Protein backbone atom coordinates (compact mmCIF):
# COMPACT_ATOMS: atom_id res chain seq x y z
CA UNK A 1 0.00 0.00 0.00
CA UNK A 2 2.84 2.40 0.79
CA UNK A 3 4.38 1.96 -2.65
CA UNK A 4 1.16 2.69 -4.55
CA UNK A 5 0.52 5.77 -2.40
CA UNK A 6 4.00 7.02 -3.21
CA UNK A 7 3.49 6.37 -6.92
CA UNK A 8 0.19 8.23 -6.92
CA UNK A 9 1.81 11.08 -5.00
CA UNK A 10 4.55 11.32 -7.63
CA UNK A 11 1.97 11.31 -10.43
CA UNK A 12 -0.03 14.00 -8.65
CA UNK A 13 3.13 16.08 -8.19
CA UNK A 14 4.08 15.81 -11.87
CA UNK A 15 0.52 16.63 -12.92
CA UNK A 16 0.41 19.74 -10.73
CA UNK A 17 3.84 20.88 -11.96
CA UNK A 18 2.83 20.33 -15.57
CA UNK A 19 -0.43 22.23 -15.19
CA UNK A 20 1.34 25.11 -13.41
CA UNK A 21 4.03 25.25 -16.09
CA UNK A 22 1.38 25.29 -18.83
CA UNK A 23 0.31 28.71 -17.53
CA UNK A 24 3.85 30.07 -17.92
CA UNK A 25 4.37 32.73 -20.59
CA UNK A 26 5.92 31.59 -23.87
CA UNK A 27 8.94 33.89 -23.62
CA UNK A 28 9.80 32.33 -20.25
CA UNK A 29 9.49 28.85 -21.76
CA UNK A 30 11.93 29.85 -24.49
CA UNK A 31 14.41 31.06 -21.88
CA UNK A 32 13.92 27.78 -19.98
CA UNK A 33 14.68 25.83 -23.14
CA UNK A 34 17.86 27.87 -23.63
CA UNK A 35 18.94 27.14 -20.04
CA UNK A 36 18.35 23.41 -20.52
CA UNK A 37 20.33 23.51 -23.78
CA UNK A 38 23.28 25.22 -22.08
CA UNK A 39 23.32 22.73 -19.19
CA UNK A 40 22.99 19.71 -21.52
CA UNK A 41 25.88 21.05 -23.60
CA UNK A 42 28.02 21.34 -20.46
CA UNK A 43 27.13 17.78 -19.44
CA UNK A 44 28.03 16.50 -22.91
CA UNK A 45 31.40 18.26 -22.70
CA UNK A 46 32.10 16.72 -19.28
CA UNK A 47 31.13 13.26 -20.59
CA UNK A 48 33.38 13.74 -23.62
CA UNK A 49 36.26 14.76 -21.36
CA UNK A 50 35.69 11.69 -19.18
CA UNK A 51 35.76 9.39 -22.22
CA UNK A 52 38.45 10.95 -24.39
CA UNK A 53 40.60 12.85 -21.91
CA UNK A 54 41.32 16.45 -21.08
CA UNK A 55 44.56 17.17 -22.94
CA UNK A 56 43.81 20.80 -23.73
CA UNK A 57 42.43 21.37 -20.23
CA UNK A 58 42.01 25.12 -20.82
CA UNK A 59 39.71 24.35 -23.75
CA UNK A 60 37.63 21.98 -21.68
CA UNK A 61 37.38 24.45 -18.81
CA UNK A 62 36.51 27.29 -21.19
CA UNK A 63 33.73 25.30 -22.83
CA UNK A 64 32.15 24.17 -19.59
CA UNK A 65 32.45 27.57 -17.91
CA UNK A 66 30.98 29.21 -20.99
CA UNK A 67 27.94 26.92 -20.86
CA UNK A 68 27.45 27.26 -17.12
CA UNK A 69 28.00 31.04 -17.19
CA UNK A 70 25.53 31.44 -20.02
CA UNK A 71 22.97 29.36 -18.12
CA UNK A 72 23.43 31.49 -14.99
CA UNK A 73 22.99 34.68 -16.99
CA UNK A 74 19.87 33.23 -18.63
CA UNK A 75 18.43 32.39 -15.20
CA UNK A 76 19.06 36.00 -14.21
CA UNK A 77 17.29 37.16 -17.37
CA UNK A 78 14.34 34.87 -16.62
CA UNK A 79 14.03 36.27 -13.11
CA UNK A 80 14.13 39.84 -14.40
CA UNK A 81 11.55 39.45 -17.20
CA UNK A 82 9.08 37.39 -15.15
CA UNK A 83 6.01 39.57 -14.56
CA UNK A 84 5.18 37.69 -11.34
CA UNK A 85 8.46 38.81 -9.78
CA UNK A 86 7.70 42.02 -7.89
CA UNK A 87 11.35 42.87 -7.23
CA UNK A 88 12.03 43.83 -10.87
CA UNK A 89 8.62 45.26 -11.75
CA UNK A 90 10.08 48.67 -12.71
CA UNK A 91 12.77 47.14 -14.94
CA UNK A 92 11.74 47.06 -18.62
CA UNK A 93 12.35 43.72 -20.39
CA UNK A 94 14.48 45.50 -23.01
CA UNK A 95 16.86 46.67 -20.29
CA UNK A 96 17.06 43.16 -18.83
CA UNK A 97 17.85 41.74 -22.27
CA UNK A 98 20.49 44.43 -22.88
CA UNK A 99 22.11 43.51 -19.55
CA UNK A 100 22.02 39.84 -20.57
CA UNK A 101 23.70 40.55 -23.91
CA UNK A 102 26.36 42.80 -22.37
CA UNK A 103 27.17 40.31 -19.61
CA UNK A 104 27.36 37.48 -22.18
CA UNK A 105 29.75 39.56 -24.25
CA UNK A 106 32.01 40.16 -21.24
CA UNK A 107 31.78 36.49 -20.22
CA UNK A 108 32.80 35.26 -23.65
CA UNK A 109 35.63 37.79 -23.95
CA UNK A 110 37.03 36.41 -20.68
CA UNK A 111 36.53 32.84 -21.96
CA UNK A 112 38.37 33.67 -25.20
CA UNK A 113 41.26 35.15 -23.23
CA UNK A 114 41.38 32.07 -21.03
CA UNK A 115 41.73 29.84 -24.08
CA UNK A 116 45.14 31.33 -24.70
C-alpha positions, 0 to 999 in steps of 0.5 A, a space after each residue: 500500500 505504501 508503494 502505490 501511495 508514493 506512486 500516486 503522489 509522484 503522479 499527482 506532483 508531476 501533474 500539478 507541476 505540468 499544469 502550473 508550467 502550462 500557464 507560464 508565458 511563452 517567452 519564459 518557456 523559451 528562456 527555460 529551453 535555452 537554459 536546458 540547452 546550455 546545461 545539456 551542452 556542459 554535461 556533454 562536454 564533461 562526458 566527452 572529457 571523461 571518455 576521451 581525456 582532457 589534454 587541452 584542459 584550458 579548452 575543456 574548462 573554457 567550454 564548460 564555464 561558458 555553458 554554465 555562465 551562459 545558463 546562470 545569466 539566462 536564469 538571471 534574465 528569466 528572473 528579471 523578465 518574469 512579470 510575477 516577480 515584484 522585485 524587478 517590476 520597474 525594470 523594462 524587459 528590453 533593459 534586462 535583455 540588454 544587460 544579458 547581452 552585455 554580460 554574455 559579451 564580457 563572459 565570452 571575452 574572458 573565456 576567449 582570453 582564457 583559451 590562450 
